[in-house]
Each structure stands twice: as C-alpha cells, then as structure tokens.
Amino acid sequence: MDDTVKETLEDALGDSPIGQGYNFTIWTVALPREHVEVKLEVRVCDDTIRRTLHELGFRWRRPRWAAEREDPQAAELMAAIAQAIWNADAQTMAMVQDETKFKALPPLRRIWMRKGQQTRVPTPEQNSSFYSYGALDIESGTWFDGFFEKANSDATIAYLKALLDTFPDKHILLIWDQAQYHTSHKVEK
C-alpha cells in the first residue's frame, strides 16, 4: 500500500462508483479492491483495503437520506409558516403532523455476535403493520396521536376529527407535508 494506491483509493471514494464508471451505487470493500487492480494493476486483499480505508478516515456506516435538490419555494413557504405562527392568537395551537408505518417484523440490521454462534431473532406469525399519525404542539409540546390500519384519506379524516374533538376550544394551525392523502379532495371537503 504505497502512497499512489492510497491516493487512488481516496480519490475514488470521494466520488460515487457511478462517477468512476461502475454500475454500482455504493462502495463496498470488493469494489475499491477491483478499482485498484484495474487502475494500477496492483493486487491487494480485502483486509488490506479495509485497513487502508480506516487509515484514510473512512468508516463502514449506514448513510443518511437527503434531498438532492432544494425546493426553490422552500424559503417562501417557511416564511409563510413563520408568519402564520407569529400572527396566531392565544386560542391557536400550531402543530406539526406526520405519520409513519410500523411493522411487526422490522428489518434486521447488522449486530455483533460471537463467531460461529449466529443470533436467532424470534419472528411473529405474520408481518402485520399499522400506521401512527402524530401531531406535536410546537409551543407546549403537547402530543396527540392515533393508530390506523392504513394511511389514506379516510384515516386522515378520522385523525383530524379526533384531533378537533380533543381540542374543541382551540384553532389548530396544522403544518404537514403534501402526502396525497393529506391533499385529496375528500380531505379538503
């Protein structure tokens, strides 16, 4: 592992595999090894690649999702939301809302286990799921949630009715994304 090999690795991993001409979206250990073999005609083992990548400051971790491009209207929208919150009276609750899907059988992730002793995780009989809708009052921290079999217009309407029934004396300024079941004609009515 001389400096030329290290520089080649560092340059390659500073780009995506696609940017380097490979039909892969992520760098594994085998792909940088192949890259070095093709570019420099140097053969190295996976352990050497792994050790060198650690020396160069790279770590094997799960990436984070990020939007690729910024919405040109985002600043304008955020300003409108801030203005609406600022102008709200004492009877108004500004709440942020979203929902998520829960599964009885979550995906298995990497874990440490003893060599030769594979950990067994008991599974439920079926992989059922449900959705949790939740709204948070951004001033008081009051939380309101509801659980539904699906995330659709009917569930959204049921959740909104329950939210209004829970806070009957409040105006609710609800901040949420533009999921189809949030913006459907049925929900708007």
N, C-alpha and C positions, 0 to 999 in steps of 0.2 A: 504494500500500500504506500506508494510514493506520493509526492505532492500532486503530480499530474492526475493520478487516479482519484485522489481526494477532491481536486478542483472539478474534475469531470462529474463526479457524484454530486457535489454541491450545486453546480450549475444545472444539472438535470433536475434535481429535486426542487430547485427554485421555480420550475415550470411544471405544467401538468404533463402527464405522459402523452396526451394527445398533442400538446405543443411540441413534444420531442419526436413525433411521428409514430407513436404506438397506438394501437386500438384498445387502450385501457383508460379508465378514468381515475384510477388511484395507483400510487406507487406501493408495491409490496416489497419483499426482500428479493425475490427472484428477478423482478424486472430491472432494478438497478444493476444487479449482477450481470444480466444479459446485456444491458446498456454498455457497461464497461468492457465486456467481452467483444462486442461488436465494434465499438468506437476505438478502443485502444488495443484490441487483441491481447487482453490480459485476463487470465482465468483466476478467479478467486471464489472461495466457498461462501455459502450463505452466512455462516457465523462471522466471517471476516467483514462482509458487507454490513451486517447488523452492528458489529462492534465499531466499525468506522463511522457509520451513521450516528451512533451515540456520541462518539468523539466530536463529530461535527455539529452537535447540538440538536439533532433530530430525535424525536420520540415517537413510539408507536401508540397513538391515541385515537379516540373517536373524534371525527371532525364535527363542526357545528354548522347547521344550515344557516344560510344568509341570502338575502335577496340580492340578485345580481345587478339590478339597476334601481336607481332611486326614482320614486314616483315624482314627476315634476309638480304635481298638485299637493304633495305631502305637506310642505311648509304652509301652504294656504289653508289646507284642511286643519292642521294643528292650530293655526292662529284662530280659525273659526271656533274650534272646540274650546280653546282657552278663553276666548271672548264670551262664549255661551256660559261657561262656568263662572267667569268673573261677574257676569250680569245676573246670575241666578239669585232669586230671593231666598229667604230663610226657609221657605216651605219646599225648596227644591233639593233633591238628592242627585248628585252627579255620580253615576255608577258606570263602571266598565264591566263588560259582559263578554263571555266566551264559553265555549263548550269543548269537551274532549271525550274521546271514546276509551272505555276501559274494557279489557278482555280478561276472561278468567284464566287464559293461558298466555301470559306475557312472553315476549321473545326472550330466549336465553342469551345472555351475554357472556363474555369471557370471565372466568373466575380462576383463582389459583387453587390447585388441588394436588395432592401427592401423586407422584409418578406411579402409574400402574393401578391407581385407585380412583377410577372415574366417579365423580359425584353423581348421584341419581336425584332427580327432582320429581316429586310426585305430581301427576297431572290430573286435572279434573276430568270427569267423564266426557264433557264436550266443551268446546271453546266458545262459550256464550259471551255476549258483550252487552254493554249498556252505555248510555251517554249521560254525562253530567253537565248540566248547564249551571253556570255560576255568575253572580254579579257582585261587585265589591263597591261599596260607597267610598269614594276616594277621600272624603273628609274624615268620616268617623271610623272607617274600617269595618263597618257592618257588612256581613256576608250573607247572601241569600242564594241557595242552590236548589236544584231539582233534578230528578233522575228519570230518564226516559229510555224506552227500548230503541228508539231511532232519533236521529237529528233530522227533522224535517219541518215543514210549515206547521203541521198540527201540534207537534211537540213544542215548537217555538211559541205558538199562540197559547198553549196551556201554561207554559212557563211564564209568559208575560202576564196572563190573567192572575196567576198565583202571586207574582211579584206585586201587582197592583192591589190585590186583596190583602197582602201583608203590610203594605204601607198606604192605607187608604187616604190619609190626610196629607200625603206628600205629592209634589210634582216630581216626576222622575225624568232626568236627562240621561238617557241611556247611550253610552258610547260602545259601539260594536263594529265588527268587520262587515264586509259585504257578502257573506255567505248567501247562496241562493235562497235558502230557507229563511233568511232574515229579510230579504228584499222582495219576496214573492208577492203577487197581487193579493193572495189570501191573507198574508200577514199585514200588508198595508191597510186592508179593509178593517 
